[in-house]
Amino acid sequence: MLETDDVRAAVDQIRALVEGDGARLRLLGVDRASGTVRLGIDVTGVSCDECLMPADLLTEIIDEHFLRALSGYRRIELTDPRVGL
């Protein structure tokens, strides 16, 4: 079963993917029943949106990491303010 503490630890392991470019990765929620992890990217203060890893690539990398690291994980929902701009 998907546990929030395990999700937090997995998020901490990948946080550097966005923080190196000045953004922040935030855990928004965990739905244990569906195995869904909700994350958000905070780009407040980032001067170059194009310098950040694209949302689709970031989602793919996080998904692969969570599949290996988290029992009960099934999918990610990533909220990225750059999507749709």
PDB file of N, CA, C and O in Angstrom:
ATOM      1  N   MET A   1       0.853  -1.188   0.000  1.00  0.00           N
ATOM      2  CA  MET A   1       0.000   0.000   0.000  1.00  0.00           C
ATOM      3  C   MET A   1       0.892   1.241   0.000  1.00  0.00           C
ATOM      4  O   MET A   1       1.947   1.262   0.634  1.00  0.00           O
ATOM      5  N   LEU A   2       0.468   2.240  -0.696  1.00  0.00           N
ATOM      6  CA  LEU A   2       1.191   3.499  -0.836  1.00  0.00           C
ATOM      7  C   LEU A   2       1.127   4.282   0.476  1.00  0.00           C
ATOM      8  O   LEU A   2       0.040   4.624   0.942  1.00  0.00           O
ATOM      9  N   GLU A   3       2.273   4.562   1.064  1.00  0.00           N
ATOM     10  CA  GLU A   3       2.352   5.279   2.335  1.00  0.00           C
ATOM     11  C   GLU A   3       2.925   6.677   2.117  1.00  0.00           C
ATOM     12  O   GLU A   3       3.890   6.848   1.372  1.00  0.00           O
ATOM     13  N   THR A   4       2.331   7.670   2.764  1.00  0.00           N
ATOM     14  CA  THR A   4       2.733   9.064   2.584  1.00  0.00           C
ATOM     15  C   THR A   4       4.200   9.285   2.948  1.00  0.00           C
ATOM     16  O   THR A   4       4.901  10.008   2.241  1.00  0.00           O
ATOM     17  N   ASP A   5       4.677   8.680   4.032  1.00  0.00           N
ATOM     18  CA  ASP A   5       6.082   8.857   4.416  1.00  0.00           C
ATOM     19  C   ASP A   5       7.022   8.321   3.347  1.00  0.00           C
ATOM     20  O   ASP A   5       8.066   8.918   3.085  1.00  0.00           O
ATOM     21  N   ASP A   6       6.664   7.200   2.726  1.00  0.00           N
ATOM     22  CA  ASP A   6       7.478   6.642   1.650  1.00  0.00           C
ATOM     23  C   ASP A   6       7.473   7.561   0.432  1.00  0.00           C
ATOM     24  O   ASP A   6       8.495   7.735  -0.232  1.00  0.00           O
ATOM     25  N   VAL A   7       6.316   8.144   0.148  1.00  0.00           N
ATOM     26  CA  VAL A   7       6.214   9.079  -0.980  1.00  0.00           C
ATOM     27  C   VAL A   7       7.085  10.301  -0.715  1.00  0.00           C
ATOM     28  O   VAL A   7       7.804  10.759  -1.604  1.00  0.00           O
ATOM     29  N   ARG A   8       7.022  10.829   0.502  1.00  0.00           N
ATOM     30  CA  ARG A   8       7.867  11.995   0.834  1.00  0.00           C
ATOM     31  C   ARG A   8       9.340  11.682   0.612  1.00  0.00           C
ATOM     32  O   ARG A   8      10.071  12.502   0.056  1.00  0.00           O
ATOM     33  N   ALA A   9       9.779  10.506   1.040  1.00  0.00           N
ATOM     34  CA  ALA A   9      11.181  10.112   0.861  1.00  0.00           C
ATOM     35  C   ALA A   9      11.531  10.004  -0.622  1.00  0.00           C
ATOM     36  O   ALA A   9      12.615  10.419  -1.032  1.00  0.00           O
ATOM     37  N   ALA A  10      10.620   9.449  -1.431  1.00  0.00           N
ATOM     38  CA  ALA A  10      10.868   9.317  -2.872  1.00  0.00           C
ATOM     39  C   ALA A  10      10.914  10.688  -3.542  1.00  0.00           C
ATOM     40  O   ALA A  10      11.724  10.910  -4.442  1.00  0.00           O
ATOM     41  N   VAL A  11      10.054  11.606  -3.112  1.00  0.00           N
ATOM     42  CA  VAL A  11      10.068  12.969  -3.648  1.00  0.00           C
ATOM     43  C   VAL A  11      11.390  13.649  -3.288  1.00  0.00           C
ATOM     44  O   VAL A  11      11.986  14.326  -4.125  1.00  0.00           O
ATOM     45  N   ASP A  12      11.842  13.475  -2.067  1.00  0.00           N
ATOM     46  CA  ASP A  12      13.120  14.068  -1.646  1.00  0.00           C
ATOM     47  C   ASP A  12      14.271  13.595  -2.529  1.00  0.00           C
ATOM     48  O   ASP A  12      15.198  14.357  -2.805  1.00  0.00           O
ATOM     49  N   GLN A  13      14.215  12.343  -2.972  1.00  0.00           N
ATOM     50  CA  GLN A  13      15.280  11.784  -3.806  1.00  0.00           C
ATOM     51  C   GLN A  13      15.335  12.412  -5.194  1.00  0.00           C
ATOM     52  O   GLN A  13      16.394  12.429  -5.822  1.00  0.00           O
ATOM     53  N   ILE A  14      14.223  12.922  -5.675  1.00  0.00           N
ATOM     54  CA  ILE A  14      14.196  13.488  -7.034  1.00  0.00           C
ATOM     55  C   ILE A  14      14.057  15.002  -7.060  1.00  0.00           C
ATOM     56  O   ILE A  14      14.043  15.608  -8.132  1.00  0.00           O
ATOM     57  N   ARG A  15      13.957  15.596  -5.921  1.00  0.00           N
ATOM     58  CA  ARG A  15      13.733  17.047  -5.821  1.00  0.00           C
ATOM     59  C   ARG A  15      14.798  17.853  -6.588  1.00  0.00           C
ATOM     60  O   ARG A  15      14.486  18.902  -7.152  1.00  0.00           O
ATOM     61  N   ALA A  16      16.015  17.383  -6.610  1.00  0.00           N
ATOM     62  CA  ALA A  16      17.112  18.104  -7.271  1.00  0.00           C
ATOM     63  C   ALA A  16      16.877  18.292  -8.772  1.00  0.00           C
ATOM     64  O   ALA A  16      17.485  19.169  -9.386  1.00  0.00           O
ATOM     65  N   LEU A  17      16.002  17.478  -9.366  1.00  0.00           N
ATOM     66  CA  LEU A  17      15.727  17.612 -10.800  1.00  0.00           C
ATOM     67  C   LEU A  17      15.180  18.981 -11.167  1.00  0.00           C
ATOM     68  O   LEU A  17      15.423  19.470 -12.270  1.00  0.00           O
ATOM     69  N   VAL A  18      14.449  19.601 -10.260  1.00  0.00           N
ATOM     70  CA  VAL A  18      13.889  20.920 -10.548  1.00  0.00           C
ATOM     71  C   VAL A  18      14.533  22.022  -9.717  1.00  0.00           C
ATOM     72  O   VAL A  18      14.577  23.176 -10.144  1.00  0.00           O
ATOM     73  N   GLU A  19      15.024  21.680  -8.553  1.00  0.00           N
ATOM     74  CA  GLU A  19      15.579  22.711  -7.679  1.00  0.00           C
ATOM     75  C   GLU A  19      16.901  23.271  -8.200  1.00  0.00           C
ATOM     76  O   GLU A  19      17.268  24.400  -7.872  1.00  0.00           O
ATOM     77  N   GLY A  20      17.608  22.502  -8.997  1.00  0.00           N
ATOM     78  CA  GLY A  20      18.844  23.004  -9.589  1.00  0.00           C
ATOM     79  C   GLY A  20      18.599  24.181 -10.526  1.00  0.00           C
ATOM     80  O   GLY A  20      19.489  24.997 -10.766  1.00  0.00           O
ATOM     81  N   ASP A  21      17.388  24.255 -11.048  1.00  0.00           N
ATOM     82  CA  ASP A  21      17.005  25.345 -11.954  1.00  0.00           C
ATOM     83  C   ASP A  21      16.194  26.427 -11.254  1.00  0.00           C
ATOM     84  O   ASP A  21      15.705  27.353 -11.901  1.00  0.00           O
ATOM     85  N   GLY A  22      16.047  26.316  -9.934  1.00  0.00           N
ATOM     86  CA  GLY A  22      15.369  27.346  -9.159  1.00  0.00           C
ATOM     87  C   GLY A  22      13.898  27.084  -8.855  1.00  0.00           C
ATOM     88  O   GLY A  22      13.273  27.874  -8.147  1.00  0.00           O
ATOM     89  N   ALA A  23      13.336  26.009  -9.364  1.00  0.00           N
ATOM     90  CA  ALA A  23      11.931  25.680  -9.087  1.00  0.00           C
ATOM     91  C   ALA A  23      11.860  24.800  -7.833  1.00  0.00           C
ATOM     92  O   ALA A  23      12.881  24.358  -7.306  1.00  0.00           O
ATOM     93  N   ARG A  24      10.631  24.557  -7.372  1.00  0.00           N
ATOM     94  CA  ARG A  24      10.437  23.682  -6.206  1.00  0.00           C
ATOM     95  C   ARG A  24       9.407  22.614  -6.548  1.00  0.00           C
ATOM     96  O   ARG A  24       8.407  22.883  -7.214  1.00  0.00           O
ATOM     97  N   LEU A  25       9.668  21.411  -6.085  1.00  0.00           N
ATOM     98  CA  LEU A  25       8.748  20.299  -6.265  1.00  0.00           C
ATOM     99  C   LEU A  25       7.989  20.104  -4.965  1.00  0.00           C
ATOM    100  O   LEU A  25       8.594  19.958  -3.903  1.00  0.00           O
ATOM    101  N   ARG A  26       6.672  20.102  -5.046  1.00  0.00           N
ATOM    102  CA  ARG A  26       5.848  20.001  -3.840  1.00  0.00           C
ATOM    103  C   ARG A  26       4.929  18.781  -3.913  1.00  0.00           C
ATOM    104  O   ARG A  26       4.329  18.488  -4.947  1.00  0.00           O
ATOM    105  N   LEU A  27       4.843  18.094  -2.798  1.00  0.00           N
ATOM    106  CA  LEU A  27       3.898  16.992  -2.673  1.00  0.00           C
ATOM    107  C   LEU A  27       2.538  17.592  -2.340  1.00  0.00           C
ATOM    108  O   LEU A  27       2.377  18.231  -1.301  1.00  0.00           O
ATOM    109  N   LEU A  28       1.556  17.389  -3.221  1.00  0.00           N
ATOM    110  CA  LEU A  28       0.225  17.959  -3.047  1.00  0.00           C
ATOM    111  C   LEU A  28      -0.750  16.963  -2.425  1.00  0.00           C
ATOM    112  O   LEU A  28      -1.719  17.356  -1.775  1.00  0.00           O
ATOM    113  N   GLY A  29      -0.490  15.688  -2.628  1.00  0.00           N
ATOM    114  CA  GLY A  29      -1.393  14.699  -2.057  1.00  0.00           C
ATOM    115  C   GLY A  29      -1.054  13.287  -2.476  1.00  0.00           C
ATOM    116  O   GLY A  29      -0.343  13.057  -3.455  1.00  0.00           O
ATOM    117  N   VAL A  30      -1.580  12.346  -1.710  1.00  0.00           N
ATOM    118  CA  VAL A  30      -1.408  10.927  -1.979  1.00  0.00           C
ATOM    119  C   VAL A  30      -2.777  10.272  -1.856  1.00  0.00           C
ATOM    120  O   VAL A  30      -3.427  10.377  -0.816  1.00  0.00           O
ATOM    121  N   ASP A  31      -3.211   9.604  -2.901  1.00  0.00           N
ATOM    122  CA  ASP A  31      -4.455   8.841  -2.866  1.00  0.00           C
ATOM    123  C   ASP A  31      -4.067   7.370  -2.765  1.00  0.00           C
ATOM    124  O   ASP A  31      -3.740   6.724  -3.761  1.00  0.00           O
ATOM    125  N   ARG A  32      -4.112   6.870  -1.559  1.00  0.00           N
ATOM    126  CA  ARG A  32      -3.673   5.501  -1.303  1.00  0.00           C
ATOM    127  C   ARG A  32      -4.537   4.484  -2.044  1.00  0.00           C
ATOM    128  O   ARG A  32      -4.025   3.470  -2.516  1.00  0.00           O
ATOM    129  N   ALA A  33      -5.822   4.738  -2.150  1.00  0.00           N
ATOM    130  CA  ALA A  33      -6.737   3.782  -2.781  1.00  0.00           C
ATOM    131  C   ALA A  33      -6.434   3.584  -4.265  1.00  0.00           C
ATOM    132  O   ALA A  33      -6.477   2.461  -4.766  1.00  0.00           O
ATOM    133  N   SER A  34      -6.126   4.674  -4.965  1.00  0.00           N
ATOM    134  CA  SER A  34      -5.856   4.570  -6.405  1.00  0.00           C
ATOM    135  C   SER A  34      -4.369   4.472  -6.726  1.00  0.00           C
ATOM    136  O   SER A  34      -4.004   4.209  -7.871  1.00  0.00           O
ATOM    137  N   GLY A  35      -3.501   4.680  -5.730  1.00  0.00           N
ATOM    138  CA  GLY A  35      -2.057   4.644  -5.971  1.00  0.00           C
ATOM    139  C   GLY A  35      -1.546   5.871  -6.686  1.00  0.00           C
ATOM    140  O   GLY A  35      -0.513   5.820  -7.353  1.00  0.00           O
ATOM    141  N   THR A  36      -2.267   6.986  -6.552  1.00  0.00           N
ATOM    142  CA  THR A  36      -1.922   8.216  -7.255  1.00  0.00           C
ATOM    143  C   THR A  36      -1.161   9.179  -6.348  1.00  0.00           C
ATOM    144  O   THR A  36      -1.539   9.401  -5.197  1.00  0.00           O
ATOM    145  N   VAL A  37      -0.082   9.746  -6.888  1.00  0.00           N
ATOM    146  CA  VAL A  37       0.685  10.782  -6.195  1.00  0.00           C
ATOM    147  C   VAL A  37       0.489  12.074  -6.964  1.00  0.00           C
ATOM    148  O   VAL A  37       0.692  12.117  -8.177  1.00  0.00           O
ATOM    149  N   ARG A  38       0.093  13.135  -6.257  1.00  0.00           N
ATOM    150  CA  ARG A  38      -0.087  14.446  -6.866  1.00  0.00           C
ATOM    151  C   ARG A  38       1.083  15.341  -6.462  1.00  0.00           C
ATOM    152  O   ARG A  38       1.353  15.537  -5.277  1.00  0.00           O
ATOM    153  N   LEU A  39       1.768  15.875  -7.464  1.00  0.00           N
ATOM    154  CA  LEU A  39       2.894  16.782  -7.253  1.00  0.00           C
ATOM    155  C   LEU A  39       2.631  18.091  -7.979  1.00  0.00           C
ATOM    156  O   LEU A  39       1.856  18.138  -8.934  1.00  0.00           O
ATOM    157  N   GLY A  40       3.279  19.145  -7.521  1.00  0.00           N
ATOM    158  CA  GLY A  40       3.203  20.427  -8.189  1.00  0.00           C
ATOM    159  C   GLY A  40       4.591  21.027  -8.304  1.00  0.00           C
ATOM    160  O   GLY A  40       5.461  20.786  -7.466  1.00  0.00           O
ATOM    161  N   ILE A  41       4.782  21.798  -9.337  1.00  0.00           N
ATOM    162  CA  ILE A  41       6.039  22.528  -9.520  1.00  0.00           C
ATOM    163  C   ILE A  41       5.756  23.993  -9.261  1.00  0.00           C
ATOM    164  O   ILE A  41       4.857  24.584  -9.860  1.00  0.00           O
ATOM    165  N   ASP A  42       6.531  24.568  -8.367  1.00  0.00           N
ATOM    166  CA  ASP A  42       6.423  25.994  -8.054  1.00  0.00           C
ATOM    167  C   ASP A  42       7.569  26.696  -8.778  1.00  0.00           C
ATOM    168  O   ASP A  42       8.739  26.458  -8.480  1.00  0.00           O
ATOM    169  N   VAL A  43       7.226  27.554  -9.721  1.00  0.00           N
ATOM    170  CA  VAL A  43       8.237  28.247 -10.520  1.00  0.00           C
ATOM    171  C   VAL A  43       8.374  29.717 -10.123  1.00  0.00           C
ATOM    172  O   VAL A  43       8.951  30.517 -10.861  1.00  0.00           O
ATOM    173  N   THR A  44       7.841  30.061  -8.956  1.00  0.00           N
ATOM    174  CA  THR A  44       7.942  31.430  -8.467  1.00  0.00           C
ATOM    175  C   THR A  44       9.412  31.836  -8.378  1.00  0.00           C
ATOM    176  O   THR A  44      10.214  31.164  -7.729  1.00  0.00           O
ATOM    177  N   GLY A  45       9.748  32.915  -9.021  1.00  0.00           N
ATOM    178  CA  GLY A  45      11.112  33.411  -8.958  1.00  0.00           C
ATOM    179  C   GLY A  45      12.058  32.815  -9.980  1.00  0.00           C
ATOM    180  O   GLY A  45      13.218  33.224 -10.043  1.00  0.00           O
ATOM    181  N   VAL A  46      11.606  31.867 -10.781  1.00  0.00           N
ATOM    182  CA  VAL A  46      12.442  31.284 -11.832  1.00  0.00           C
ATOM    183  C   VAL A  46      12.456  32.261 -13.000  1.00  0.00           C
ATOM    184  O   VAL A  46      11.406  32.638 -13.519  1.00  0.00           O
ATOM    185  N   SER A  47      13.639  32.660 -13.401  1.00  0.00           N
ATOM    186  CA  SER A  47      13.741  33.669 -14.449  1.00  0.00           C
ATOM    187  C   SER A  47      13.690  33.088 -15.860  1.00  0.00           C
ATOM    188  O   SER A  47      13.472  33.823 -16.823  1.00  0.00           O
ATOM    189  N   CYS A  48      13.888  31.791 -15.990  1.00  0.00           N
ATOM    190  CA  CYS A  48      13.952  31.168 -17.314  1.00  0.00           C
ATOM    191  C   CYS A  48      13.130  29.881 -17.312  1.00  0.00           C
ATOM    192  O   CYS A  48      13.659  28.809 -17.017  1.00  0.00           O
ATOM    193  N   ASP A  49      11.831  29.980 -17.641  1.00  0.00           N
ATOM    194  CA  ASP A  49      10.968  28.798 -17.677  1.00  0.00           C
ATOM    195  C   ASP A  49      11.486  27.745 -18.658  1.00  0.00           C
ATOM    196  O   ASP A  49      11.360  26.546 -18.410  1.00  0.00           O
ATOM    197  N   GLU A  50      12.060  28.192 -19.756  1.00  0.00           N
ATOM    198  CA  GLU A  50      12.564  27.270 -20.766  1.00  0.00           C
ATOM    199  C   GLU A  50      13.792  26.500 -20.272  1.00  0.00           C
ATOM    200  O   GLU A  50      14.150  25.471 -20.845  1.00  0.00           O
ATOM    201  N   CYS A  51      14.432  26.992 -19.218  1.00  0.00           N
ATOM    202  CA  CYS A  51      15.614  26.321 -18.672  1.00  0.00           C
ATOM    203  C   CYS A  51      15.242  25.104 -17.820  1.00  0.00           C
ATOM    204  O   CYS A  51      16.075  24.230 -17.580  1.00  0.00           O
ATOM    205  N   LEU A  52      13.988  25.053 -17.365  1.00  0.00           N
ATOM    206  CA  LEU A  52      13.520  23.922 -16.568  1.00  0.00           C
ATOM    207  C   LEU A  52      13.248  22.725 -17.472  1.00  0.00           C
ATOM    208  O   LEU A  52      12.917  22.879 -18.647  1.00  0.00           O
ATOM    209  N   MET A  53      13.394  21.538 -16.906  1.00  0.00           N
ATOM    210  CA  MET A  53      13.089  20.320 -17.635  1.00  0.00           C
ATOM    211  C   MET A  53      11.624  20.358 -18.080  1.00  0.00           C
ATOM    212  O   MET A  53      10.752  20.719 -17.288  1.00  0.00           O
ATOM    213  N   PRO A  54      11.342  19.991 -19.331  1.00  0.00           N
ATOM    214  CA  PRO A  54       9.951  19.995 -19.802  1.00  0.00           C
ATOM    215  C   PRO A  54       9.068  19.091 -18.937  1.00  0.00           C
ATOM    216  O   PRO A  54       9.527  18.066 -18.432  1.00  0.00           O
ATOM    217  N   ALA A  55       7.809  19.473 -18.771  1.00  0.00           N
ATOM    218  CA  ALA A  55       6.886  18.762 -17.888  1.00  0.00           C
ATOM    219  C   ALA A  55       6.716  17.299 -18.277  1.00  0.00           C
ATOM    220  O   ALA A  55       6.671  16.433 -17.403  1.00  0.00           O
ATOM    221  N   ASP A  56       6.620  17.006 -19.578  1.00  0.00           N
ATOM    222  CA  ASP A  56       6.417  15.614 -19.981  1.00  0.00           C
ATOM    223  C   ASP A  56       7.628  14.744 -19.662  1.00  0.00           C
ATOM    224  O   ASP A  56       7.468  13.596 -19.247  1.00  0.00           O
ATOM    225  N   LEU A  57       8.826  15.266 -19.848  1.00  0.00           N
ATOM    226  CA  LEU A  57      10.040  14.520 -19.516  1.00  0.00           C
ATOM    227  C   LEU A  57      10.163  14.349 -18.003  1.00  0.00           C
ATOM    228  O   LEU A  57      10.506  13.268 -17.522  1.00  0.00           O
ATOM    229  N   LEU A  58       9.887  15.399 -17.268  1.00  0.00           N
ATOM    230  CA  LEU A  58       9.943  15.331 -15.808  1.00  0.00           C
ATOM    231  C   LEU A  58       8.942  14.304 -15.277  1.00  0.00           C
ATOM    232  O   LEU A  58       9.270  13.521 -14.385  1.00  0.00           O
ATOM    233  N   THR A  59       7.736  14.303 -15.816  1.00  0.00           N
ATOM    234  CA  THR A  59       6.715  13.337 -15.404  1.00  0.00           C
ATOM    235  C   THR A  59       7.192  11.911 -15.666  1.00  0.00           C
ATOM    236  O   THR A  59       7.026  11.034 -14.819  1.00  0.00           O
ATOM    237  N   GLU A  60       7.777  11.683 -16.821  1.00  0.00           N
ATOM    238  CA  GLU A  60       8.277  10.348 -17.178  1.00  0.00           C
ATOM    239  C   GLU A  60       9.376   9.886 -16.214  1.00  0.00           C
ATOM    240  O   GLU A  60       9.371   8.738 -15.770  1.00  0.00           O
ATOM    241  N   ILE A  61      10.300  10.767 -15.896  1.00  0.00           N
ATOM    242  CA  ILE A  61      11.395  10.423 -14.987  1.00  0.00           C
ATOM    243  C   ILE A  61      10.867  10.128 -13.584  1.00  0.00           C
ATOM    244  O   ILE A  61      11.273   9.152 -12.953  1.00  0.00           O
ATOM    245  N   ILE A  62       9.963  10.974 -13.103  1.00  0.00           N
ATOM    246  CA  ILE A  62       9.395  10.767 -11.771  1.00  0.00           C
ATOM    247  C   ILE A  62       8.601   9.466 -11.737  1.00  0.00           C
ATOM    248  O   ILE A  62       8.707   8.701 -10.779  1.00  0.00           O
ATOM    249  N   ASP A  63       7.810   9.211 -12.770  1.00  0.00           N
ATOM    250  CA  ASP A  63       7.014   7.988 -12.844  1.00  0.00           C
ATOM    251  C   ASP A  63       7.906   6.753 -12.766  1.00  0.00           C
ATOM    252  O   ASP A  63       7.603   5.824 -12.017  1.00  0.00           O
ATOM    253  N   GLU A  64       8.980   6.726 -13.514  1.00  0.00           N
ATOM    254  CA  GLU A  64       9.898   5.590 -13.494  1.00  0.00           C
ATOM    255  C   GLU A  64      10.520   5.410 -12.113  1.00  0.00           C
ATOM    256  O   GLU A  64      10.651   4.284 -11.631  1.00  0.00           O
ATOM    257  N   HIS A  65      10.901   6.504 -11.481  1.00  0.00           N
ATOM    258  CA  HIS A  65      11.495   6.438 -10.144  1.00  0.00           C
ATOM    259  C   HIS A  65      10.481   5.900  -9.135  1.00  0.00           C
ATOM    260  O   HIS A  65      10.807   5.025  -8.333  1.00  0.00           O
ATOM    261  N   PHE A  66       9.258   6.418  -9.172  1.00  0.00           N
ATOM    262  CA  PHE A  66       8.229   5.983  -8.228  1.00  0.00           C
ATOM    263  C   PHE A  66       7.865   4.515  -8.435  1.00  0.00           C
ATOM    264  O   PHE A  66       7.617   3.799  -7.465  1.00  0.00           O
ATOM    265  N   LEU A  67       7.828   4.053  -9.697  1.00  0.00           N
ATOM    266  CA  LEU A  67       7.525   2.639  -9.960  1.00  0.00           C
ATOM    267  C   LEU A  67       8.540   1.721  -9.278  1.00  0.00           C
ATOM    268  O   LEU A  67       8.182   0.651  -8.785  1.00  0.00           O
ATOM    269  N   ARG A  68       9.800   2.141  -9.253  1.00  0.00           N
ATOM    270  CA  ARG A  68      10.858   1.350  -8.598  1.00  0.00           C
ATOM    271  C   ARG A  68      10.844   1.517  -7.089  1.00  0.00           C
ATOM    272  O   ARG A  68      11.147   0.572  -6.361  1.00  0.00           O
ATOM    273  N   ALA A  69      10.498   2.701  -6.610  1.00  0.00           N
ATOM    274  CA  ALA A  69      10.691   3.038  -5.192  1.00  0.00           C
ATOM    275  C   ALA A  69       9.467   2.829  -4.309  1.00  0.00           C
ATOM    276  O   ALA A  69       9.609   2.693  -3.094  1.00  0.00           O
ATOM    277  N   LEU A  70       8.272   2.799  -4.887  1.00  0.00           N
ATOM    278  CA  LEU A  70       7.060   2.838  -4.065  1.00  0.00           C
ATOM    279  C   LEU A  70       6.146   1.646  -4.317  1.00  0.00           C
ATOM    280  O   LEU A  70       5.693   1.416  -5.438  1.00  0.00           O
ATOM    281  N   SER A  71       5.891   0.910  -3.274  1.00  0.00           N
ATOM    282  CA  SER A  71       4.929  -0.177  -3.342  1.00  0.00           C
ATOM    283  C   SER A  71       3.520   0.421  -3.392  1.00  0.00           C
ATOM    284  O   SER A  71       3.185   1.285  -2.583  1.00  0.00           O
ATOM    285  N   GLY A  72       2.704  -0.034  -4.331  1.00  0.00           N
ATOM    286  CA  GLY A  72       1.339   0.459  -4.445  1.00  0.00           C
ATOM    287  C   GLY A  72       1.183   1.664  -5.349  1.00  0.00           C
ATOM    288  O   GLY A  72       0.065   2.123  -5.585  1.00  0.00           O
ATOM    289  N   TYR A  73       2.299   2.188  -5.863  1.00  0.00           N
ATOM    290  CA  TYR A  73       2.224   3.354  -6.755  1.00  0.00           C
ATOM    291  C   TYR A  73       1.699   2.927  -8.119  1.00  0.00           C
ATOM    292  O   TYR A  73       2.096   1.893  -8.657  1.00  0.00           O
ATOM    293  N   ARG A  74       0.778   3.757  -8.682  1.00  0.00           N
ATOM    294  CA  ARG A  74       0.242   3.471 -10.007  1.00  0.00           C
ATOM    295  C   ARG A  74       0.400   4.630 -10.998  1.00  0.00           C
ATOM    296  O   ARG A  74       0.656   4.413 -12.183  1.00  0.00           O
ATOM    297  N   ARG A  75       0.246   5.865 -10.500  1.00  0.00           N
ATOM    298  CA  ARG A  75       0.341   6.986 -11.445  1.00  0.00           C
ATOM    299  C   ARG A  75       0.626   8.297 -10.738  1.00  0.00           C
ATOM    300  O   ARG A  75       0.438   8.445  -9.530  1.00  0.00           O
ATOM    301  N   ILE A  76       1.093   9.248 -11.551  1.00  0.00           N
ATOM    302  CA  ILE A  76       1.415  10.576 -11.056  1.00  0.00           C
ATOM    303  C   ILE A  76       0.509  11.596 -11.728  1.00  0.00           C
ATOM    304  O   ILE A  76       0.156  11.465 -12.899  1.00  0.00           O
ATOM    305  N   GLU A  77       0.147  12.603 -10.966  1.00  0.00           N
ATOM    306  CA  GLU A  77      -0.510  13.797 -11.517  1.00  0.00           C
ATOM    307  C   GLU A  77       0.417  14.964 -11.186  1.00  0.00           C
ATOM    308  O   GLU A  77       0.606  15.311 -10.020  1.00  0.00           O
ATOM    309  N   LEU A  78       0.987  15.557 -12.218  1.00  0.00           N
ATOM    310  CA  LEU A  78       1.926  16.654 -12.036  1.00  0.00           C
ATOM    311  C   LEU A  78       1.281  17.960 -12.486  1.00  0.00           C
ATOM    312  O   LEU A  78       0.893  18.098 -13.646  1.00  0.00           O
ATOM    313  N   THR A  79       1.168  18.905 -11.578  1.00  0.00           N
ATOM    314  CA  THR A  79       0.649  20.225 -11.893  1.00  0.00           C
ATOM    315  C   THR A  79       1.844  21.126 -12.187  1.00  0.00           C
ATOM    316  O   THR A  79       2.696  21.357 -11.328  1.00  0.00           O
ATOM    317  N   ASP A  80       1.885  21.623 -13.407  1.00  0.00           N
ATOM    318  CA  ASP A  80       3.004  22.466 -13.840  1.00  0.00           C
ATOM    319  C   ASP A  80       2.411  23.714 -14.491  1.00  0.00           C
ATOM    320  O   ASP A  80       1.729  23.616 -15.511  1.00  0.00           O
ATOM    321  N   PRO A  81       2.669  24.892 -13.905  1.00  0.00           N
ATOM    322  CA  PRO A  81       2.068  26.123 -14.446  1.00  0.00           C
ATOM    323  C   PRO A  81       2.537  26.462 -15.859  1.00  0.00           C
ATOM    324  O   PRO A  81       1.939  27.312 -16.519  1.00  0.00           O
ATOM    325  N   ARG A  82       3.586  25.817 -16.326  1.00  0.00           N
ATOM    326  CA  ARG A  82       4.080  26.092 -17.689  1.00  0.00           C
ATOM    327  C   ARG A  82       3.259  25.385 -18.746  1.00  0.00           C
ATOM    328  O   ARG A  82       3.293  25.783 -19.911  1.00  0.00           O
ATOM    329  N   VAL A  83       2.523  24.347 -18.379  1.00  0.00           N
ATOM    330  CA  VAL A  83       1.749  23.581 -19.330  1.00  0.00           C
ATOM    331  C   VAL A  83       0.547  24.410 -19.796  1.00  0.00           C
ATOM    332  O   VAL A  83      -0.195  24.964 -18.986  1.00  0.00           O
ATOM    333  N   GLY A  84       0.381  24.478 -21.079  1.00  0.00           N
ATOM    334  CA  GLY A  84      -0.749  25.219 -21.643  1.00  0.00           C
ATOM    335  C   GLY A  84      -0.448  26.668 -21.936  1.00  0.00           C
ATOM    336  O   GLY A  84      -1.322  27.400 -22.401  1.00  0.00           O
ATOM    337  N   LEU A  85       0.785  27.101 -21.671  1.00  0.00           N
ATOM    338  CA  LEU A  85       1.133  28.498 -21.973  1.00  0.00           C
ATOM    339  C   LEU A  85       1.468  28.678 -23.423  1.00  0.00           C
ATOM    340  O   LEU A  85       1.783  29.788 -23.851  1.00  0.00           O
TER     341      LEU A  85
END
